[in-house]
Every structure is written in structure tokens, then in C-alpha cells.
Amino acid sequence: MNTNEIPKAHPELLEALHRQDEKAQQMKLSQDFTEKVMEKVKSTPQKSSLFTLRSSLQKIAAISLAAVFLSGIAFAAWHTFSPAKEQPTEQANCQLSNVKRQMSTPVRFSDVRLDSLLTVVSSYYGKAVRFRDEELREMKIITSWNPADSLTTFIDHLNMFDYLHLTLQEDTIFVESVNDEEDE
């Protein structure tokens, strides 16, 4: 039996199908219904446009990753090949030796941060400074320093200040705070 053939065993069914077909042909669709159907068709993503959108997003993601990767390489290269800031030049060494020759009279520090004061003094003696208590960096001091004296003499002088303890170990001056509660 072909699909186009209608079975003759059920004449009532055949008659019902004919009536439904006649009713469907006589029906008129409203303009509003037609517009709604067209909007639904337009808003439903098609496979080809979905594929295009997906491939576009993949291209954008790949370009972004490549840009980030290249930026990282550029930063690493700059960091590797840029000159170090802490390497003193010959000119700086000459200036420091000139300062050493000129500093034979006492220097007065008035309301100066401790880290600034120790930077001047430690560079004169060729020492480094390390703060074990970072709050001490901002401590302001009024004192004087005689470059003719030894560094040990100046450290002993600063150790007379409350809450301040300096020690010289090899080529480094260590700065830390002292609490009265620990001494008791």
C-alpha cells in the first residue's frame, strides 16, 4: 500500500478527514498571528548563524590569549634586559668620595625620618641598613652626627633613644624596636 492511498475500511474516518480539511481551507489567519509567527522564526537561532557566532567568539578568545601571551613575553624581556637600578655608577662613587672629604664638621638632623638619616650615615661608612620593624622608618629624630667619629659611636648615641635599638653586624646596620615590657 502506498502512503497516498487511503484505506477504505473506515468511511467515517475518511469523511471526518474531509470535513477537517474543508474547515482548515476556509480558515483565515489574523495579521497579528502571522506577525507573531514571523518574529518567532526570526528570533530562533539558525544553525548557520549559531556556528558563525561561535567561531567568531573563538577567534576573539584566541586573539585575546595571544595578546596576553605576547604582553607577558615583552614584560619578561624588558625586566630581563633593563639595567639594574641598584648598581652604582662610577660617577656616583666619585660623588660619594667627594661628600666624604667635605663632611668633616658635625651634621645636624632636625625632625628627619630615621630611614633618611640612616641612609646618609650608612652610605658615608659604606654600610647597608635593614629595618626589622618597619614602623621605625617613619620615626622622626632630632640629633647630630660627627663624621669624624666611628659608626659604633653614632650607633651607641642612637641607642640612647627610647624604643630604638641598632646593631652593626658585618656590613649591615639592623634597626629594631625595644619594648620596656621585654626589659622587665
Backbone as CSV, one residue per row, in Angstrom:
resi,resn,N_x,N_y,N_z,CA_x,CA_y,CA_z,C_x,C_y,C_z
1,MET,0.843,-1.156,0.000,0.000,0.000,0.000,0.895,1.228,0.000
2,ASN,0.560,2.207,-0.839,1.283,3.465,-0.907,0.793,4.398,0.178
3,THR,1.648,5.357,0.500,1.249,6.314,1.532,0.172,7.245,1.026
4,ASN,0.027,7.392,-0.287,-1.012,8.262,-0.842,-2.380,7.599,-0.841
5,GLU,-2.433,6.301,-0.693,-3.707,5.599,-0.708,-4.372,5.707,0.656
6,ILE,-5.646,5.890,0.643,-6.414,5.995,1.880,-7.134,4.677,2.063
7,PRO,-7.037,4.100,3.247,-7.730,2.814,3.446,-9.246,2.996,3.332
8,LYS,-9.908,2.036,2.735,-11.358,2.129,2.511,-12.129,1.437,3.608
9,ALA,-11.470,0.927,4.556,-12.136,0.183,5.607,-12.918,1.091,6.542
10,HIS,-12.564,2.364,6.667,-13.220,3.264,7.614,-13.778,4.475,6.873
11,PRO,-14.937,4.379,6.342,-15.531,5.510,5.628,-15.839,6.677,6.567
12,GLU,-16.148,6.418,7.795,-16.435,7.503,8.740,-15.182,8.336,8.993
13,LEU,-14.052,7.660,9.076,-12.785,8.354,9.283,-12.450,9.218,8.069
14,LEU,-12.687,8.697,6.918,-12.445,9.430,5.685,-13.316,10.667,5.619
15,GLU,-14.555,10.547,5.983,-15.486,11.690,5.979,-15.049,12.753,6.998
16,ALA,-14.568,12.343,8.174,-14.108,13.284,9.204,-12.871,14.036,8.711
17,LEU,-11.965,13.342,8.034,-10.780,13.991,7.487,-11.148,15.020,6.424
18,HIS,-12.116,14.733,5.578,-12.560,15.680,4.555,-13.159,16.935,5.192
19,ARG,-13.946,16.740,6.230,-14.543,17.905,6.904,-13.470,18.789,7.533
20,GLN,-12.486,18.171,8.172,-11.409,18.948,8.779,-10.611,19.697,7.711
21,ASP,-10.379,19.074,6.580,-9.640,19.713,5.501,-10.403,20.913,4.969
22,GLU,-11.716,20.791,4.819,-12.541,21.913,4.336,-12.524,23.071,5.337
23,LYS,-12.625,22.761,6.617,-12.586,23.807,7.641,-11.242,24.530,7.635
24,ALA,-10.143,23.781,7.495,-8.807,24.381,7.507,-8.633,25.301,6.299
25,GLN,-9.179,24.923,5.147,-9.054,25.755,3.959,-9.883,27.016,4.067
26,GLN,-10.980,26.981,4.782,-11.840,28.148,4.929,-11.313,29.110,6.006
27,MET,-10.417,28.638,6.861,-9.904,29.479,7.945,-8.988,30.569,7.401
28,LYS,-9.159,31.740,7.946,-8.290,32.866,7.623,-7.468,33.187,8.876
29,LEU,-6.142,33.351,8.713,-5.262,33.689,9.834,-5.255,35.195,10.024
30,SER,-5.256,35.621,11.259,-5.228,37.055,11.533,-3.817,37.597,11.252
31,GLN,-3.731,38.898,11.008,-2.449,39.551,10.731,-1.536,39.477,11.963
32,ASP,-2.117,39.608,13.164,-1.368,39.563,14.408,-0.704,38.197,14.593
33,PHE,-1.427,37.131,14.307,-0.886,35.784,14.432,0.287,35.577,13.469
34,THR,0.136,36.057,12.257,1.190,35.914,11.250,2.459,36.642,11.689
35,GLU,2.304,37.839,12.234,3.468,38.607,12.698,4.174,37.902,13.848
36,LYS,3.389,37.326,14.758,3.994,36.613,15.886,4.805,35.411,15.404
37,VAL,4.257,34.695,14.422,4.965,33.534,13.894,6.263,33.969,13.219
38,MET,6.235,35.059,12.468,7.428,35.550,11.774,8.492,36.024,12.771
39,GLU,8.071,36.694,13.846,9.028,37.127,14.868,9.694,35.928,15.539
40,LYS,8.909,34.896,15.795,9.443,33.688,16.427,10.469,33.022,15.509
41,VAL,10.174,32.989,14.217,11.095,32.389,13.261,12.392,33.189,13.198
42,LYS,12.269,34.520,13.206,13.460,35.372,13.140,14.304,35.265,14.407
43,SER,13.671,35.133,15.565,14.412,35.087,16.823,15.008,33.710,17.105
44,THR,14.539,32.680,16.449,15.085,31.348,16.642,16.425,31.273,15.925
45,PRO,17.519,30.962,16.684,18.830,30.918,16.036,18.908,29.777,15.031
46,GLN,19.444,30.083,13.900,19.647,29.077,12.869,20.995,28.422,13.106
47,LYS,21.154,27.225,12.637,22.415,26.511,12.831,23.578,27.261,12.206
48,SER,23.387,27.828,11.050,24.489,28.502,10.376,24.889,29.776,11.127
49,SER,23.935,30.545,11.640,24.287,31.767,12.361,24.881,31.439,13.728
50,LEU,24.427,30.362,14.358,24.984,29.935,15.630,26.428,29.496,15.429
51,PHE,26.685,28.777,14.367,28.047,28.342,14.053,28.937,29.545,13.796
52,THR,28.430,30.535,13.062,29.196,31.737,12.766,29.502,32.504,14.050
53,LEU,28.516,32.638,14.926,28.713,33.330,16.201,29.748,32.604,17.046
54,ARG,29.650,31.293,17.103,30.586,30.511,17.913,32.009,30.642,17.381
55,SER,32.178,30.558,16.087,33.516,30.669,15.518,34.069,32.086,15.705
56,SER,33.207,33.096,15.675,33.659,34.469,15.914,34.145,34.628,17.355
57,LEU,33.412,34.064,18.293,33.823,34.143,19.697,35.136,33.393,19.918
58,GLN,35.313,32.273,19.237,36.563,31.537,19.365,37.727,32.353,18.815
59,LYS,37.514,33.056,17.716,38.572,33.889,17.143,38.938,35.029,18.093
60,ILE,37.935,35.657,18.700,38.188,36.751,19.643,38.962,36.235,20.858
61,ALA,38.576,35.070,21.371,39.275,34.485,22.515,40.719,34.154,22.163
62,ALA,40.945,33.622,20.985,42.305,33.276,20.569,43.171,34.520,20.426
63,ILE,42.616,35.585,19.869,43.360,36.831,19.707,43.695,37.423,21.083
64,SER,42.729,37.377,22.005,42.964,37.908,23.352,44.069,37.126,24.060
65,LEU,44.023,35.799,23.970,45.061,34.985,24.598,46.429,35.260,23.983
66,ALA,46.472,35.440,22.691,47.744,35.741,22.030,48.284,37.091,22.501
67,ALA,47.404,38.082,22.646,47.837,39.406,23.109,48.382,39.331,24.535
68,VAL,47.716,38.590,25.407,48.177,38.446,26.789,49.517,37.726,26.819
69,PHE,49.656,36.687,26.028,50.905,35.930,25.968,52.057,36.804,25.478
70,LEU,51.832,37.563,24.421,52.872,38.440,23.892,53.224,39.553,24.878
71,SER,52.225,40.062,25.594,52.497,41.082,26.614,53.380,40.516,27.717
72,GLY,53.111,39.296,28.123,53.934,38.649,29.151,55.368,38.467,28.694
73,ILE,55.544,38.070,27.451,56.895,37.906,26.909,57.607,39.257,26.855
74,ALA,56.894,40.286,26.413,57.502,41.621,26.333,57.908,42.120,27.719
75,PHE,57.055,41.911,28.722,57.378,42.343,30.079,58.597,41.589,30.608
76,ALA,58.634,40.284,30.378,59.766,39.486,30.852,61.056,39.935,30.175
77,ALA,60.997,40.214,28.881,62.190,40.668,28.163,62.653,42.022,28.689
78,TRP,61.713,42.931,28.916,62.068,44.255,29.441,62.706,44.117,30.825
79,HIS,62.100,43.272,31.659,62.597,43.083,33.022,63.994,42.447,33.002
80,THR,64.216,41.539,32.067,65.494,40.838,31.991,66.604,41.740,31.461
81,PHE,66.302,42.520,30.445,67.344,43.282,29.772,67.461,44.739,30.226
82,SER,66.591,45.192,31.120,66.711,46.565,31.612,67.847,46.628,32.623
83,PRO,68.562,47.761,32.685,69.675,47.861,33.633,69.163,47.883,35.069
84,ALA,69.918,47.266,35.956,69.546,47.224,37.368,69.692,48.613,37.968
85,LYS,68.743,48.975,38.832,68.749,50.315,39.425,69.737,50.432,40.583
86,GLU,70.074,49.305,41.206,70.911,49.365,42.397,72.403,49.350,42.096
87,GLN,72.790,49.200,40.830,74.208,49.192,40.505,74.741,50.619,40.493
88,PRO,75.670,50.950,41.403,76.198,52.308,41.416,77.120,52.527,40.221
89,THR,77.091,53.719,39.681,77.972,54.061,38.566,79.247,54.680,39.101
90,GLU,80.240,54.813,38.238,81.498,55.422,38.665,81.278,56.860,39.106
91,GLN,80.366,57.550,38.431,80.095,58.949,38.783,79.518,59.034,40.196
92,ALA,78.625,58.121,40.552,78.056,58.127,41.896,79.128,57.839,42.934
93,ASN,80.037,56.917,42.621,81.129,56.617,43.561,82.036,57.823,43.756
94,CYS,82.307,58.569,42.678,83.143,59.772,42.781,82.451,60.817,43.636
95,GLN,81.134,60.967,43.450,80.398,61.959,44.227,80.408,61.576,45.700
96,LEU,80.280,60.277,45.999,80.275,59.837,47.387,81.628,60.100,48.035
97,SER,82.712,59.869,47.304,84.029,60.145,47.891,84.223,61.645,48.101
98,ASN,83.660,62.488,47.216,83.722,63.947,47.413,82.946,64.351,48.663
99,VAL,81.801,63.721,48.873,80.995,64.017,50.063,81.767,63.623,51.315
100,LYS,82.454,62.491,51.272,83.221,62.038,52.434,84.310,63.040,52.787
101,ARG,84.980,63.592,51.775,86.040,64.573,52.043,85.470,65.868,52.612
102,GLN,84.285,66.260,52.149,83.691,67.523,52.579,83.051,67.420,53.954
103,MET,82.670,66.221,54.403,81.950,66.062,55.659,82.924,65.851,56.819
104,SER,83.505,66.897,57.258,84.400,66.788,58.413,83.806,67.504,59.620
105,THR,82.770,68.292,59.396,82.121,69.003,60.500,80.845,68.271,60.888
106,PRO,80.416,68.428,62.140,79.191,67.760,62.576,77.970,68.181,61.735
107,VAL,77.087,67.208,61.535,75.857,67.436,60.761,74.694,67.371,61.733
108,ARG,73.799,68.352,61.617,72.635,68.396,62.500,71.412,67.931,61.725
109,PHE,70.726,66.951,62.291,69.468,66.451,61.721,68.335,66.968,62.586
110,SER,67.410,67.699,61.984,66.310,68.286,62.739,64.973,67.793,62.169
111,ASP,64.254,66.997,62.966,62.946,66.464,62.581,63.035,65.691,61.261
112,VAL,64.005,64.762,61.198,64.269,63.975,59.989,63.842,62.538,60.255
113,ARG,63.276,61.893,59.232,62.887,60.484,59.361,64.128,59.631,59.589
114,LEU,63.966,58.597,60.399,65.084,57.724,60.744,65.666,57.037,59.504
115,ASP,64.823,56.613,58.589,65.359,55.944,57.394,66.205,56.896,56.547
116,SER,65.817,58.169,56.464,66.615,59.145,55.713,67.949,59.405,56.409
117,LEU,67.903,59.577,57.707,69.120,59.822,58.492,70.096,58.663,58.338
118,LEU,69.601,57.438,58.488,70.481,56.275,58.396,70.977,56.032,56.978
119,THR,70.228,56.472,55.973,70.704,56.356,54.595,71.944,57.210,54.385
120,VAL,71.929,58.427,54.918,73.080,59.324,54.793,74.280,58.765,55.551
121,VAL,74.049,58.379,56.797,75.149,57.907,57.647,75.717,56.584,57.119
122,SER,74.843,55.649,56.773,75.327,54.337,56.317,76.077,54.437,54.994
123,SER,75.645,55.323,54.101,76.383,55.471,52.838,77.766,56.072,53.085
124,TYR,77.894,56.932,54.085,79.197,57.520,54.428,80.171,56.430,54.862
125,TYR,79.688,55.471,55.672,80.541,54.409,56.181,80.552,53.169,55.261
126,GLY,79.751,53.198,54.188,79.707,52.064,53.250,78.974,50.858,53.805
127,LYS,77.913,51.107,54.548,77.135,50.026,55.155,75.708,50.024,54.607
128,ALA,75.016,48.898,54.770,73.604,48.782,54.397,72.751,48.907,55.653
129,VAL,71.481,49.228,55.476,70.558,49.370,56.608,69.379,48.428,56.383
130,ARG,69.002,47.682,57.423,67.836,46.798,57.366,66.956,47.080,58.582
131,PHE,65.673,47.355,58.334,64.717,47.603,59.410,63.982,46.308,59.715
132,ARG,64.073,45.866,60.948,63.313,44.687,61.377,61.909,45.091,61.813
133,ASP,61.733,46.354,62.130,60.426,46.905,62.482,60.160,48.071,61.528
134,GLU,59.276,47.868,60.578,59.031,48.856,59.512,58.463,50.177,60.033
135,GLU,57.799,50.172,61.185,57.234,51.405,61.734,58.322,52.409,62.119
136,LEU,59.508,51.900,62.412,60.603,52.785,62.822,61.108,53.664,61.675
137,ARG,60.865,53.261,60.446,61.311,54.056,59.293,60.792,55.491,59.380
138,GLU,59.550,55.654,59.828,58.900,56.967,59.837,59.176,57.769,61.107
139,MET,59.877,57.171,62.044,60.181,57.858,63.297,61.054,59.082,62.998
140,LYS,60.662,60.240,63.535,61.408,61.481,63.288,62.337,61.761,64.467
141,ILE,63.548,62.180,64.129,64.601,62.351,65.136,65.255,63.718,64.982
142,ILE,65.655,64.257,66.126,66.490,65.467,66.160,67.794,65.053,66.831
143,THR,68.879,65.085,66.084,70.181,64.680,66.619,71.293,65.273,65.753
144,SER,72.510,65.036,66.169,73.658,65.475,65.361,74.601,64.292,65.172
145,TRP,75.394,64.357,64.126,76.330,63.288,63.785,77.659,63.908,63.380
146,ASN,78.715,63.416,63.955,80.051,63.886,63.620,80.719,62.821,62.754
147,PRO,80.935,63.094,61.470,81.547,62.105,60.576,82.951,61.702,61.004
148,ALA,83.586,62.510,61.825,84.930,62.158,62.302,84.876,61.011,63.301
149,ASP,83.720,60.825,63.963,83.567,59.732,64.928,83.334,58.411,64.177
150,SER,83.481,57.314,64.918,83.246,55.997,64.313,81.738,55.726,64.206
151,LEU,81.393,54.765,63.376,79.993,54.379,63.226,79.468,53.783,64.528
152,THR,80.292,53.066,65.235,79.900,52.472,66.522,79.512,53.554,67.522
153,THR,80.225,54.657,67.517,79.909,55.772,68.417,78.531,56.340,68.084
154,PHE,78.257,56.510,66.801,76.955,57.052,66.398,75.822,56.076,66.730
155,ILE,76.049,54.781,66.537,75.034,53.769,66.874,74.763,53.779,68.372
156,ASP,75.799,53.880,69.172,75.618,53.956,70.624,74.810,55.191,71.004
157,HIS,75.062,56.299,70.301,74.311,57.542,70.550,72.819,57.343,70.240
158,LEU,72.503,56.710,69.111,71.096,56.480,68.735,70.421,55.473,69.664
159,ASN,71.170,54.543,70.212,70.594,53.542,71.118,70.132,54.156,72.440
160,MET,70.507,55.399,72.708,70.026,56.070,73.921,68.568,56.518,73.771
161,PHE,68.053,56.557,72.551,66.652,56.909,72.339,65.763,55.764,72.819
162,ASP,64.615,56.131,73.410,63.663,55.117,73.862,63.122,54.336,72.661
163,TYR,62.865,53.053,72.879,62.239,52.166,71.897,63.082,51.936,70.651
164,LEU,64.368,52.261,70.669,65.204,52.141,69.481,66.464,51.360,69.821
165,HIS,66.757,50.350,68.986,67.974,49.556,69.196,68.599,49.259,67.838
166,LEU,69.858,49.716,67.671,70.603,49.491,66.436,71.784,48.581,66.735
167,THR,72.068,47.672,65.817,73.233,46.803,65.936,73.962,46.777,64.599
168,LEU,75.276,46.660,64.672,76.104,46.576,63.466,76.608,45.146,63.368
169,GLN,76.219,44.469,62.304,76.673,43.101,62.071,77.288,43.049,60.686
170,GLU,78.575,42.850,60.641,79.376,42.846,59.414,79.189,44.168,58.667
171,ASP,78.498,44.154,57.508,78.358,45.387,56.725,76.933,45.926,56.749
172,THR,76.140,45.532,57.752,74.733,45.933,57.809,74.379,46.476,59.185
173,ILE,73.620,47.584,59.180,73.080,48.152,60.416,71.645,47.649,60.528
174,PHE,71.343,46.923,61.598,69.995,46.415,61.831,69.284,47.331,62.822
175,VAL,68.045,47.688,62.492,67.256,48.599,63.322,66.021,47.849,63.795
176,GLU,65.801,47.868,65.120,64.617,47.225,65.686,64.109,48.015,66.879
177,SER,62.887,47.738,67.267,62.308,48.468,68.392,62.536,47.676,69.682
178,VAL,62.563,48.409,70.782,62.741,47.799,72.086,61.539,48.206,72.925
179,ASN,60.843,47.223,73.494,59.706,47.498,74.384,60.186,47.428,75.819
180,ASP,59.674,48.338,76.658,60.050,48.343,78.067,59.583,47.069,78.757
181,GLU,58.465,46.489,78.273,57.912,45.296,78.902,58.868,44.130,78.741
182,GLU,59.620,44.081,77.642,60.550,42.968,77.434,61.750,43.073,78.381
183,ASP,62.121,44.298,78.743,63.286,44.501,79.606,62.995,44.100,81.047
184,GLU,61.765,44.157,81.465,61.422,43.894,82.866,61.369,42.432,83.187
